[in-house]
Amino acid sequence: MNLYAIRAIYKFEMSRTFRTLMQSIASPVLSTSLYFIVFGTAIGSRMGNIDGISYGAFIIPGLVMLSLLSESISNASFGIFFPKFSGTIYEVLSAPVSSMEIVIGYVGAAATKSVTLGLLILLTAQLFVDYHIQHPVWMLAFLILTAITFSLFGFIIGIWADDFQKLQVIPLMVITPLTFLGGAFYSISMLPQPWQTLTLFNPVVYLISGFRWAFYGVADVNVAVSLGMTLVFLLICLTTVWWIFRTGYRIRT
């Protein structure tokens, strides 16, 4: 394995983040802080507990997951799309770098940025809401696993997209609505039938539920099922990326 190539791609992508700190880090943290202020402090103080947890603390996992999913996809998709757009992708493809090394470099950088952002949001949440993490190791595991999975998904979107508009279609039109409807701000047990059953077809439910279990030990779905669904989606993304490089599908356009 060409570790020098992986490190070069990784460092290049990370340096882009440091050049755009306001856009890459500060903006998502400030946006999420507004959710904490409005829903956690203003509205949350007037709402009752959910599963014995204050509303402000209850929405923390959902808000972190909302930012994590969108930023993972955005970072990875733009990271691979811009070289395609500018034509510099040929420099990568003509170099002695394997497809696996390209994926590790781009996806690793995107996942690192997303995990860092998630941890910063958790630290910021302490300023507005008191919370305690019951299973910190599992919390970190879900955080990293989700970041890697959706960075792979973003990588696929970046290869598929042939203009900047397509980069935003799936994150804005699919991922964000699924996150809001996936229990980010409520427990799905609060929904009446048949909506409670229909919500289980939303894959984001399992991500938020498992992440919330790591915080408070309560979940809408069994934690083993949540972990299994996350691993299944990771496997699907890995298989899709392998197929893309195997066939060369639109990687050079």
Contacts in CASP RR format, 6 or more apart in sequence:
PFRMAT RR
TARGET T0000
AUTHOR 0000-0000-0000
METHOD contacts of the structure
MODEL  1
MNLYAIRAIYKFEMSRTFRTLMQSIASPVLSTSLYFIVFGTAIGSRMGNI
DGISYGAFIIPGLVMLSLLSESISNASFGIFFPKFSGTIYEVLSAPVSSM
EIVIGYVGAAATKSVTLGLLILLTAQLFVDYHIQHPVWMLAFLILTAITF
SLFGFIIGIWADDFQKLQVIPLMVITPLTFLGGAFYSISMLPQPWQTLTL
FNPVVYLISGFRWAFYGVADVNVAVSLGMTLVFLLICLTTVWWIFRTGYR
IRT
1 98 0 8 1.000
1 100 0 8 1.000
1 101 0 8 1.000
2 96 0 8 1.000
2 97 0 8 1.000
2 98 0 8 1.000
2 101 0 8 1.000
5 95 0 8 1.000
5 96 0 8 1.000
5 97 0 8 1.000
5 101 0 8 1.000
6 101 0 8 1.000
6 104 0 8 1.000
6 105 0 8 1.000
9 92 0 8 1.000
9 97 0 8 1.000
9 101 0 8 1.000
9 102 0 8 1.000
9 105 0 8 1.000
9 106 0 8 1.000
9 109 0 8 1.000
10 104 0 8 1.000
10 105 0 8 1.000
10 108 0 8 1.000
10 109 0 8 1.000
10 112 0 8 1.000
13 75 0 8 1.000
13 79 0 8 1.000
13 105 0 8 1.000
13 106 0 8 1.000
13 109 0 8 1.000
13 110 0 8 1.000
13 113 0 8 1.000
14 109 0 8 1.000
14 112 0 8 1.000
14 113 0 8 1.000
16 24 0 8 1.000
16 79 0 8 1.000
17 24 0 8 1.000
17 25 0 8 1.000
17 75 0 8 1.000
17 109 0 8 1.000
17 113 0 8 1.000
24 75 0 8 1.000
24 113 0 8 1.000
24 117 0 8 1.000
25 113 0 8 1.000
25 116 0 8 1.000
25 117 0 8 1.000
25 120 0 8 1.000
28 67 0 8 1.000
28 70 0 8 1.000
28 71 0 8 1.000
28 117 0 8 1.000
28 121 0 8 1.000
29 117 0 8 1.000
29 120 0 8 1.000
29 121 0 8 1.000
29 124 0 8 1.000
31 67 0 8 1.000
32 63 0 8 1.000
32 64 0 8 1.000
32 66 0 8 1.000
32 67 0 8 1.000
32 121 0 8 1.000
32 124 0 8 1.000
33 124 0 8 1.000
33 127 0 8 1.000
33 128 0 8 1.000
35 59 0 8 1.000
35 63 0 8 1.000
36 56 0 8 1.000
36 60 0 8 1.000
36 63 0 8 1.000
36 124 0 8 1.000
36 125 0 8 1.000
36 127 0 8 1.000
36 128 0 8 1.000
36 129 0 8 1.000
37 128 0 8 1.000
39 55 0 8 1.000
39 56 0 8 1.000
39 59 0 8 1.000
39 185 0 8 1.000
40 55 0 8 1.000
40 56 0 8 1.000
40 59 0 8 1.000
40 128 0 8 1.000
40 129 0 8 1.000
41 56 0 8 1.000
41 128 0 8 1.000
41 129 0 8 1.000
43 55 0 8 1.000
44 54 0 8 1.000
44 55 0 8 1.000
44 56 0 8 1.000
47 55 0 8 1.000
48 54 0 8 1.000
48 55 0 8 1.000
49 55 0 8 1.000
49 58 0 8 1.000
50 58 0 8 1.000
50 186 0 8 1.000
50 187 0 8 1.000
50 190 0 8 1.000
51 58 0 8 1.000
51 187 0 8 1.000
51 216 0 8 1.000
51 218 0 8 1.000
52 218 0 8 1.000
53 216 0 8 1.000
53 218 0 8 1.000
54 129 0 8 1.000
54 130 0 8 1.000
56 128 0 8 1.000
56 129 0 8 1.000
57 129 0 8 1.000
57 130 0 8 1.000
57 131 0 8 1.000
57 215 0 8 1.000
57 216 0 8 1.000
58 187 0 8 1.000
58 212 0 8 1.000
58 216 0 8 1.000
59 184 0 8 1.000
59 185 0 8 1.000
60 122 0 8 1.000
60 125 0 8 1.000
60 129 0 8 1.000
60 131 0 8 1.000
60 215 0 8 1.000
61 208 0 8 1.000
61 211 0 8 1.000
61 212 0 8 1.000
61 214 0 8 1.000
61 215 0 8 1.000
62 179 0 8 1.000
62 183 0 8 1.000
62 184 0 8 1.000
62 185 0 8 1.000
62 208 0 8 1.000
62 211 0 8 1.000
62 212 0 8 1.000
63 121 0 8 1.000
63 125 0 8 1.000
63 184 0 8 1.000
64 118 0 8 1.000
64 121 0 8 1.000
64 122 0 8 1.000
64 125 0 8 1.000
64 143 0 8 1.000
64 211 0 8 1.000
65 146 0 8 1.000
65 179 0 8 1.000
65 184 0 8 1.000
65 204 0 8 1.000
65 207 0 8 1.000
65 208 0 8 1.000
65 211 0 8 1.000
66 176 0 8 1.000
66 179 0 8 1.000
66 180 0 8 1.000
66 184 0 8 1.000
67 117 0 8 1.000
67 118 0 8 1.000
67 121 0 8 1.000
68 114 0 8 1.000
68 117 0 8 1.000
68 118 0 8 1.000
68 143 0 8 1.000
68 146 0 8 1.000
68 147 0 8 1.000
68 150 0 8 1.000
69 146 0 8 1.000
69 150 0 8 1.000
69 175 0 8 1.000
69 179 0 8 1.000
69 204 0 8 1.000
69 207 0 8 1.000
70 171 0 8 1.000
70 175 0 8 1.000
70 176 0 8 1.000
70 179 0 8 1.000
71 113 0 8 1.000
71 114 0 8 1.000
71 117 0 8 1.000
72 110 0 8 1.000
72 111 0 8 1.000
72 114 0 8 1.000
72 146 0 8 1.000
72 147 0 8 1.000
72 149 0 8 1.000
72 150 0 8 1.000
72 151 0 8 1.000
72 153 0 8 1.000
72 154 0 8 1.000
73 150 0 8 1.000
73 151 0 8 1.000
73 153 0 8 1.000
73 154 0 8 1.000
73 157 0 8 1.000
73 170 0 8 1.000
73 171 0 8 1.000
73 175 0 8 1.000
74 154 0 8 1.000
74 167 0 8 1.000
74 171 0 8 1.000
75 109 0 8 1.000
75 110 0 8 1.000
75 113 0 8 1.000
75 114 0 8 1.000
75 151 0 8 1.000
76 106 0 8 1.000
76 107 0 8 1.000
76 110 0 8 1.000
76 111 0 8 1.000
76 150 0 8 1.000
76 151 0 8 1.000
76 152 0 8 1.000
76 153 0 8 1.000
76 154 0 8 1.000
76 155 0 8 1.000
76 157 0 8 1.000
76 158 0 8 1.000
77 154 0 8 1.000
77 155 0 8 1.000
77 157 0 8 1.000
77 158 0 8 1.000
77 161 0 8 1.000
77 167 0 8 1.000
77 171 0 8 1.000
78 158 0 8 1.000
78 167 0 8 1.000
79 106 0 8 1.000
79 110 0 8 1.000
79 158 0 8 1.000
80 89 0 8 1.000
80 106 0 8 1.000
80 155 0 8 1.000
80 158 0 8 1.000
80 159 0 8 1.000
81 158 0 8 1.000
81 159 0 8 1.000
81 161 0 8 1.000
81 164 0 8 1.000
81 167 0 8 1.000
83 89 0 8 1.000
83 91 0 8 1.000
83 92 0 8 1.000
84 158 0 8 1.000
84 159 0 8 1.000
84 251 0 8 1.000
84 252 0 8 1.000
84 253 0 8 1.000
85 164 0 8 1.000
89 251 0 8 1.000
89 252 0 8 1.000
90 252 0 8 1.000
92 102 0 8 1.000
93 251 0 8 1.000
93 252 0 8 1.000
99 241 0 8 1.000
99 242 0 8 1.000
99 245 0 8 1.000
102 245 0 8 1.000
103 152 0 8 1.000
103 155 0 8 1.000
103 241 0 8 1.000
103 245 0 8 1.000
106 155 0 8 1.000
107 148 0 8 1.000
107 151 0 8 1.000
107 152 0 8 1.000
107 155 0 8 1.000
108 148 0 8 1.000
108 151 0 8 1.000
110 147 0 8 1.000
110 151 0 8 1.000
110 154 0 8 1.000
110 155 0 8 1.000
111 144 0 8 1.000
111 147 0 8 1.000
111 148 0 8 1.000
111 151 0 8 1.000
114 147 0 8 1.000
114 150 0 8 1.000
114 151 0 8 1.000
115 143 0 8 1.000
115 144 0 8 1.000
115 147 0 8 1.000
118 143 0 8 1.000
119 143 0 8 1.000
125 131 0 8 1.000
131 215 0 8 1.000
132 215 0 8 1.000
133 139 0 8 1.000
133 214 0 8 1.000
133 215 0 8 1.000
134 214 0 8 1.000
134 215 0 8 1.000
134 216 0 8 1.000
134 217 0 8 1.000
135 213 0 8 1.000
135 214 0 8 1.000
135 215 0 8 1.000
135 217 0 8 1.000
136 214 0 8 1.000
138 213 0 8 1.000
138 214 0 8 1.000
138 223 0 8 1.000
139 211 0 8 1.000
139 214 0 8 1.000
139 215 0 8 1.000
141 214 0 8 1.000
142 207 0 8 1.000
142 210 0 8 1.000
142 211 0 8 1.000
142 214 0 8 1.000
142 227 0 8 1.000
142 230 0 8 1.000
143 211 0 8 1.000
145 230 0 8 1.000
145 231 0 8 1.000
145 234 0 8 1.000
146 207 0 8 1.000
146 211 0 8 1.000
146 230 0 8 1.000
148 234 0 8 1.000
149 230 0 8 1.000
149 233 0 8 1.000
149 234 0 8 1.000
149 237 0 8 1.000
152 234 0 8 1.000
152 237 0 8 1.000
152 238 0 8 1.000
152 241 0 8 1.000
153 233 0 8 1.000
153 237 0 8 1.000
155 241 0 8 1.000
156 237 0 8 1.000
156 240 0 8 1.000
156 241 0 8 1.000
156 244 0 8 1.000
157 166 0 8 1.000
157 167 0 8 1.000
157 170 0 8 1.000
157 171 0 8 1.000
158 167 0 8 1.000
159 244 0 8 1.000
159 249 0 8 1.000
159 250 0 8 1.000
159 251 0 8 1.000
160 166 0 8 1.000
160 250 0 8 1.000
161 167 0 8 1.000
162 250 0 8 1.000
162 253 0 8 1.000
175 204 0 8 1.000
178 202 0 8 1.000
178 203 0 8 1.000
178 204 0 8 1.000
179 204 0 8 1.000
179 208 0 8 1.000
181 199 0 8 1.000
181 202 0 8 1.000
181 204 0 8 1.000
182 188 0 8 1.000
182 199 0 8 1.000
182 202 0 8 1.000
182 204 0 8 1.000
182 205 0 8 1.000
182 208 0 8 1.000
183 199 0 8 1.000
183 205 0 8 1.000
183 208 0 8 1.000
183 209 0 8 1.000
183 220 0 8 1.000
184 208 0 8 1.000
187 220 0 8 1.000
188 196 0 8 1.000
188 199 0 8 1.000
188 200 0 8 1.000
188 205 0 8 1.000
188 220 0 8 1.000
189 196 0 8 1.000
189 220 0 8 1.000
191 199 0 8 1.000
199 205 0 8 1.000
200 221 0 8 1.000
203 229 0 8 1.000
203 233 0 8 1.000
205 220 0 8 1.000
205 221 0 8 1.000
206 221 0 8 1.000
206 225 0 8 1.000
206 226 0 8 1.000
206 228 0 8 1.000
206 229 0 8 1.000
206 230 0 8 1.000
207 226 0 8 1.000
207 229 0 8 1.000
207 230 0 8 1.000
209 219 0 8 1.000
209 220 0 8 1.000
209 221 0 8 1.000
209 223 0 8 1.000
209 226 0 8 1.000
210 219 0 8 1.000
210 221 0 8 1.000
210 223 0 8 1.000
210 226 0 8 1.000
210 227 0 8 1.000
212 218 0 8 1.000
212 219 0 8 1.000
212 220 0 8 1.000
213 219 0 8 1.000
213 223 0 8 1.000
213 226 0 8 1.000
219 226 0 8 1.000
243 249 0 8 1.000
244 250 0 8 1.000
244 251 0 8 1.000
245 251 0 8 1.000
END
